[in-house]
Amino acid sequence: MDTKTKNRLLATLRDPVKFISGLKIVDKKGKLCFLRPNEEQIKIIEALHEGKDTIVLKPRQIGSSTIICAFFFWKAFVSEDPSTFIILSHKLQSSKHLLNIHKTFYYHLPDFLQKAKPLAVNNTTEMRFEGSGAGVVAASSSDRGGLRSFSVSGLHISEYAFAEDAEELKATAIAALNDGQLVMESTANYYNDAMHQEVMKVQRGQVDWNFLFFPWFEHTKYRMPLNKQTKFELTNEEQALKEKFNLHDHQVWWRRKQIEKIGEDKFSREYPVSVEDAYKQIGNSYFTQKDLEKVEVVKVDNGEWVVFEEPKPDDRYAIGVDVAAGVGRDYSVIYVISKTTYQPVLVYRDNKVNPVALAEVIIDVAGNYNDALVLVESNNYGNVVINEMRNLGFRKFWCNPEGKDWTTTLKSKTFMFENLKTLIRNGYIRNLDNVVFAEIRSLQVNEKGHIIIPDNLASHGDNAVALALCSVCLENVKLPKTTYLPDWIKEEKKARTLRSAGVSVGQHRRY
């Protein structure tokens, strides 16, 4: 090899974009071709080259998984140390699939590079180079103990939002990494999914990560030419999008045809224009975007006490309580809502208060808010709370027509959330704090039609449950006849009476 060729090779080995441009992949048609990084992929390479932990929220088909594999393959190939790069997934089969991409890179290198870096280890879960000992390992979250035996330089998690147990997956990654680089990439799944939680941490400045988001219109292939025979008139929505994002008609036309194929909700998730767009209400979400359009979100810290309004003498209040064990995991939550305004006035959240102590807190809150009516979920630890409150002389409990406490079943769970949805959709409950809002937006409906709370929520839906219980309790609260009601409340009460009688009520302002 002459000096000029050698220098050119060394320059290629030092430059990840040049090196990756010479790698080969199998395209969607099954044909072998060179990996020529597009603009989004080059941005990913540049971000990874900084060495910081990186999170990529992506639209479909920009090849982020492939380019991250290519970057880590380059790192392993040029390394002079026994660096290990991990591909981690909840299921080992998914990691093996990405490992095969690394192997495709290797087997289609020029012969002289393969001879310079022969493989010392090559099996279904690992490939490692002779000499340096650097390599790539496919692993699953069940390999947590085994990963500690490696000195991990980089770890790649693909489609993090769709992990069956994202919390376990992340714990495995953190346990394996010391000063290594963590890279997570995914499309959106649902509001407040595991990926969304990580994105929000970045946006709030809680973590110092590289965050990459690619709107669909930045991808050069997402456009469709218009021929002379095509009748194309922009809708009002398309015109607004075109002006806001400076889109070409070919991009708008491509968008329209994609929506015709997969629907608008799925398009927003697969091809978002913003993080908010990616996490619009979609798919099997219980609360739709339309259900929540009248809600104003009040930003609060997730502290123990949040007081929106002090008690008023002529008002009456309802309290809903979701009870936890008080061992630092699930939260015990108390929600208080005004009967006059239908707005939350107080929230109490604590994951360390035991059920007996919680009983005293509820009694204090109920007494402070004009002897409020209280609905405590009687399941599990709730019975302990109810019994303790009765032992302390408290009697103002919500009861069903048979005089029994509330027990959450599949049927009653549907009832309480349907009741809450009606109050929110019709504009009665308008102000919600960001903690509970995130939870109710995360509620899902499974294939059996049952309402489910995603496992990855930090508080496991405790706030949403307490709010829904409070909404049920509120229906049994009566106002004194002398209580002054604002005009908009009177209009809402009148409208609700008409609706219950089957009369259609026109749109009107409440304030």
Secondary structure by P-SEA (a helix, b strand, c coil): ccaaaaaaaaaaaacaaaaaaaccccccccccccccccaaaaaaaaaaaaccbbbbbcccccaaaaaaaaaaaaaaaacccbbbbbbccccaaaaaaaaaaaaaaaaaccaaaaaaccccccccccccccccccbbbbbccccccccccccccbbbbccccccccaaaaaaaaaaacccbbbbbbbcccccccaaaaaaaaaaacccccbbbbbccccccccbbbbcccccccccaaaaaaaaaacccaaaaaaaaaaaacccaaaaaaaccccccccccccccccccccccccbbbbbbccccccccccccccccbbbbbbbccccccccbbbbbbbcccccccbbbbbccccaaaaaaaaaaaaaaacccbbbcccccaaaaaaaaaaaacccccccccccccccccaaaaaaaaaaaaaaaaacccccccaaaaaaaaaccccccccccccccccccaaaaaaaaaaaaaaaaccccccccccaaaaaaaaaaaaaaacccccccccc
